């Protein structure tokens, strides 16, 4: 299984950032989730309640910033390797 590129967590909410590759280059996608506990342990769901929406918005903002930095880094790495 592929490892995530990055994960950002605030309390029970998190966003997982995935780096995807193709012959046209790389791109990133984001999966939001909320943790909850049941008798058999911790689980995750993609269902987000009303009270979690603002926290999720903050997580998505942080994910956007992280991806923007990675894209800039990826493009500068590609420019450096092409120049060599």
PyMOL commands that place a pseudoatom at each C-alpha (Angstrom):
pseudoatom trace, name=CA, resn=UNK, resi=1, chain=A, elem=C, hetatm=0, pos=[0.000, 0.000, 0.000]
pseudoatom trace, name=CA, resn=UNK, resi=2, chain=A, elem=C, hetatm=0, pos=[1.254, 3.473, -0.878]
pseudoatom trace, name=CA, resn=UNK, resi=3, chain=A, elem=C, hetatm=0, pos=[2.251, 5.730, 1.998]
pseudoatom trace, name=CA, resn=UNK, resi=4, chain=A, elem=C, hetatm=0, pos=[0.712, 9.197, 2.189]
pseudoatom trace, name=CA, resn=UNK, resi=5, chain=A, elem=C, hetatm=0, pos=[2.899, 12.165, 1.303]
pseudoatom trace, name=CA, resn=UNK, resi=6, chain=A, elem=C, hetatm=0, pos=[1.740, 14.004, 4.423]
pseudoatom trace, name=CA, resn=UNK, resi=7, chain=A, elem=C, hetatm=0, pos=[-0.948, 13.928, 7.097]
pseudoatom trace, name=CA, resn=UNK, resi=8, chain=A, elem=C, hetatm=0, pos=[-2.270, 16.900, 9.082]
pseudoatom trace, name=CA, resn=UNK, resi=9, chain=A, elem=C, hetatm=0, pos=[-4.357, 16.354, 12.206]
pseudoatom trace, name=CA, resn=UNK, resi=10, chain=A, elem=C, hetatm=0, pos=[-6.370, 18.585, 14.541]
pseudoatom trace, name=CA, resn=UNK, resi=11, chain=A, elem=C, hetatm=0, pos=[-7.995, 16.628, 17.370]
pseudoatom trace, name=CA, resn=UNK, resi=12, chain=A, elem=C, hetatm=0, pos=[-10.115, 13.882, 15.770]
pseudoatom trace, name=CA, resn=UNK, resi=13, chain=A, elem=C, hetatm=0, pos=[-10.063, 15.372, 12.268]
pseudoatom trace, name=CA, resn=UNK, resi=14, chain=A, elem=C, hetatm=0, pos=[-7.323, 14.842, 9.728]
pseudoatom trace, name=CA, resn=UNK, resi=15, chain=A, elem=C, hetatm=0, pos=[-6.496, 15.282, 6.078]
pseudoatom trace, name=CA, resn=UNK, resi=16, chain=A, elem=C, hetatm=0, pos=[-4.264, 12.820, 4.301]
pseudoatom trace, name=CA, resn=UNK, resi=17, chain=A, elem=C, hetatm=0, pos=[-2.340, 14.136, 1.308]
pseudoatom trace, name=CA, resn=UNK, resi=18, chain=A, elem=C, hetatm=0, pos=[-1.451, 11.702, -1.454]
pseudoatom trace, name=CA, resn=UNK, resi=19, chain=A, elem=C, hetatm=0, pos=[1.134, 12.240, -4.187]
pseudoatom trace, name=CA, resn=UNK, resi=20, chain=A, elem=C, hetatm=0, pos=[0.063, 10.776, -7.523]
pseudoatom trace, name=CA, resn=UNK, resi=21, chain=A, elem=C, hetatm=0, pos=[2.340, 10.123, -10.503]
pseudoatom trace, name=CA, resn=UNK, resi=22, chain=A, elem=C, hetatm=0, pos=[1.659, 9.776, -14.201]
pseudoatom trace, name=CA, resn=UNK, resi=23, chain=A, elem=C, hetatm=0, pos=[3.564, 10.197, -17.430]
pseudoatom trace, name=CA, resn=UNK, resi=24, chain=A, elem=C, hetatm=0, pos=[2.360, 13.826, -17.454]
pseudoatom trace, name=CA, resn=UNK, resi=25, chain=A, elem=C, hetatm=0, pos=[3.871, 14.556, -14.040]
pseudoatom trace, name=CA, resn=UNK, resi=26, chain=A, elem=C, hetatm=0, pos=[2.737, 14.487, -10.445]
pseudoatom trace, name=CA, resn=UNK, resi=27, chain=A, elem=C, hetatm=0, pos=[-0.278, 15.904, -8.645]
pseudoatom trace, name=CA, resn=UNK, resi=28, chain=A, elem=C, hetatm=0, pos=[-1.695, 15.772, -5.137]
pseudoatom trace, name=CA, resn=UNK, resi=29, chain=A, elem=C, hetatm=0, pos=[-5.064, 14.731, -3.757]
pseudoatom trace, name=CA, resn=UNK, resi=30, chain=A, elem=C, hetatm=0, pos=[-6.554, 15.072, -0.275]
pseudoatom trace, name=CA, resn=UNK, resi=31, chain=A, elem=C, hetatm=0, pos=[-8.729, 12.729, 1.782]
pseudoatom trace, name=CA, resn=UNK, resi=32, chain=A, elem=C, hetatm=0, pos=[-10.470, 14.201, 4.852]
pseudoatom trace, name=CA, resn=UNK, resi=33, chain=A, elem=C, hetatm=0, pos=[-11.458, 11.939, 7.746]
pseudoatom trace, name=CA, resn=UNK, resi=34, chain=A, elem=C, hetatm=0, pos=[-12.737, 11.948, 11.313]
pseudoatom trace, name=CA, resn=UNK, resi=35, chain=A, elem=C, hetatm=0, pos=[-11.634, 9.411, 13.924]
pseudoatom trace, name=CA, resn=UNK, resi=36, chain=A, elem=C, hetatm=0, pos=[-14.076, 7.799, 16.321]
pseudoatom trace, name=CA, resn=UNK, resi=37, chain=A, elem=C, hetatm=0, pos=[-13.798, 5.048, 18.897]
pseudoatom trace, name=CA, resn=UNK, resi=38, chain=A, elem=C, hetatm=0, pos=[-15.878, 1.882, 19.030]
pseudoatom trace, name=CA, resn=UNK, resi=39, chain=A, elem=C, hetatm=0, pos=[-15.649, -1.127, 21.301]
pseudoatom trace, name=CA, resn=UNK, resi=40, chain=A, elem=C, hetatm=0, pos=[-13.167, -2.817, 18.957]
pseudoatom trace, name=CA, resn=UNK, resi=41, chain=A, elem=C, hetatm=0, pos=[-10.855, 0.210, 18.654]
pseudoatom trace, name=CA, resn=UNK, resi=42, chain=A, elem=C, hetatm=0, pos=[-10.370, 3.391, 16.668]
pseudoatom trace, name=CA, resn=UNK, resi=43, chain=A, elem=C, hetatm=0, pos=[-11.974, 3.785, 13.235]
pseudoatom trace, name=CA, resn=UNK, resi=44, chain=A, elem=C, hetatm=0, pos=[-12.072, 6.526, 10.606]
pseudoatom trace, name=CA, resn=UNK, resi=45, chain=A, elem=C, hetatm=0, pos=[-14.955, 7.882, 8.561]
pseudoatom trace, name=CA, resn=UNK, resi=46, chain=A, elem=C, hetatm=0, pos=[-15.270, 10.416, 5.775]
pseudoatom trace, name=CA, resn=UNK, resi=47, chain=A, elem=C, hetatm=0, pos=[-18.553, 11.643, 7.261]
pseudoatom trace, name=CA, resn=UNK, resi=48, chain=A, elem=C, hetatm=0, pos=[-18.040, 15.091, 8.792]
pseudoatom trace, name=CA, resn=UNK, resi=49, chain=A, elem=C, hetatm=0, pos=[-20.617, 16.699, 11.085]
pseudoatom trace, name=CA, resn=UNK, resi=50, chain=A, elem=C, hetatm=0, pos=[-21.711, 20.312, 11.281]
pseudoatom trace, name=CA, resn=UNK, resi=51, chain=A, elem=C, hetatm=0, pos=[-19.593, 21.026, 14.371]
pseudoatom trace, name=CA, resn=UNK, resi=52, chain=A, elem=C, hetatm=0, pos=[-16.442, 19.865, 12.555]
pseudoatom trace, name=CA, resn=UNK, resi=53, chain=A, elem=C, hetatm=0, pos=[-16.802, 21.944, 9.395]
pseudoatom trace, name=CA, resn=UNK, resi=54, chain=A, elem=C, hetatm=0, pos=[-14.729, 24.968, 10.469]
pseudoatom trace, name=CA, resn=UNK, resi=55, chain=A, elem=C, hetatm=0, pos=[-11.933, 22.759, 11.770]
pseudoatom trace, name=CA, resn=UNK, resi=56, chain=A, elem=C, hetatm=0, pos=[-12.008, 20.822, 8.506]
pseudoatom trace, name=CA, resn=UNK, resi=57, chain=A, elem=C, hetatm=0, pos=[-11.827, 24.125, 6.601]
pseudoatom trace, name=CA, resn=UNK, resi=58, chain=A, elem=C, hetatm=0, pos=[-8.657, 24.986, 8.544]
pseudoatom trace, name=CA, resn=UNK, resi=59, chain=A, elem=C, hetatm=0, pos=[-7.184, 21.565, 7.784]
pseudoatom trace, name=CA, resn=UNK, resi=60, chain=A, elem=C, hetatm=0, pos=[-7.959, 22.006, 4.089]
pseudoatom trace, name=CA, resn=UNK, resi=61, chain=A, elem=C, hetatm=0, pos=[-6.310, 25.442, 4.174]
pseudoatom trace, name=CA, resn=UNK, resi=62, chain=A, elem=C, hetatm=0, pos=[-3.189, 23.897, 5.744]
pseudoatom trace, name=CA, resn=UNK, resi=63, chain=A, elem=C, hetatm=0, pos=[-3.247, 21.098, 3.158]
pseudoatom trace, name=CA, resn=UNK, resi=64, chain=A, elem=C, hetatm=0, pos=[-3.508, 23.673, 0.358]
pseudoatom trace, name=CA, resn=UNK, resi=65, chain=A, elem=C, hetatm=0, pos=[-0.459, 25.527, 1.695]
pseudoatom trace, name=CA, resn=UNK, resi=66, chain=A, elem=C, hetatm=0, pos=[1.534, 22.301, 2.086]
pseudoatom trace, name=CA, resn=UNK, resi=67, chain=A, elem=C, hetatm=0, pos=[0.699, 21.178, -1.454]
pseudoatom trace, name=CA, resn=UNK, resi=68, chain=A, elem=C, hetatm=0, pos=[1.547, 24.610, -2.902]
pseudoatom trace, name=CA, resn=UNK, resi=69, chain=A, elem=C, hetatm=0, pos=[4.980, 24.422, -1.249]
pseudoatom trace, name=CA, resn=UNK, resi=70, chain=A, elem=C, hetatm=0, pos=[5.494, 20.877, -2.516]
pseudoatom trace, name=CA, resn=UNK, resi=71, chain=A, elem=C, hetatm=0, pos=[4.524, 21.820, -6.068]
pseudoatom trace, name=CA, resn=UNK, resi=72, chain=A, elem=C, hetatm=0, pos=[7.027, 24.685, -5.963]
pseudoatom trace, name=CA, resn=UNK, resi=73, chain=A, elem=C, hetatm=0, pos=[9.683, 22.327, -4.601]
pseudoatom trace, name=CA, resn=UNK, resi=74, chain=A, elem=C, hetatm=0, pos=[8.814, 19.649, -7.184]
pseudoatom trace, name=CA, resn=UNK, resi=75, chain=A, elem=C, hetatm=0, pos=[9.129, 22.141, -10.040]
pseudoatom trace, name=CA, resn=UNK, resi=76, chain=A, elem=C, hetatm=0, pos=[12.443, 23.534, -8.768]
pseudoatom trace, name=CA, resn=UNK, resi=77, chain=A, elem=C, hetatm=0, pos=[13.758, 19.963, -8.356]
pseudoatom trace, name=CA, resn=UNK, resi=78, chain=A, elem=C, hetatm=0, pos=[12.701, 19.187, -11.928]
pseudoatom trace, name=CA, resn=UNK, resi=79, chain=A, elem=C, hetatm=0, pos=[14.385, 22.373, -13.210]
pseudoatom trace, name=CA, resn=UNK, resi=80, chain=A, elem=C, hetatm=0, pos=[17.592, 21.511, -11.357]
pseudoatom trace, name=CA, resn=UNK, resi=81, chain=A, elem=C, hetatm=0, pos=[17.668, 17.930, -12.674]
pseudoatom trace, name=CA, resn=UNK, resi=82, chain=A, elem=C, hetatm=0, pos=[16.968, 19.103, -16.252]
pseudoatom trace, name=CA, resn=UNK, resi=83, chain=A, elem=C, hetatm=0, pos=[19.812, 21.637, -16.059]
pseudoatom trace, name=CA, resn=UNK, resi=84, chain=A, elem=C, hetatm=0, pos=[22.290, 18.981, -14.900]
for i in range(1, 84): cmd.bond("trace and resi %d" % i, "trace and resi %d" % (i + 1))
show_as sticks, trace
zoom trace
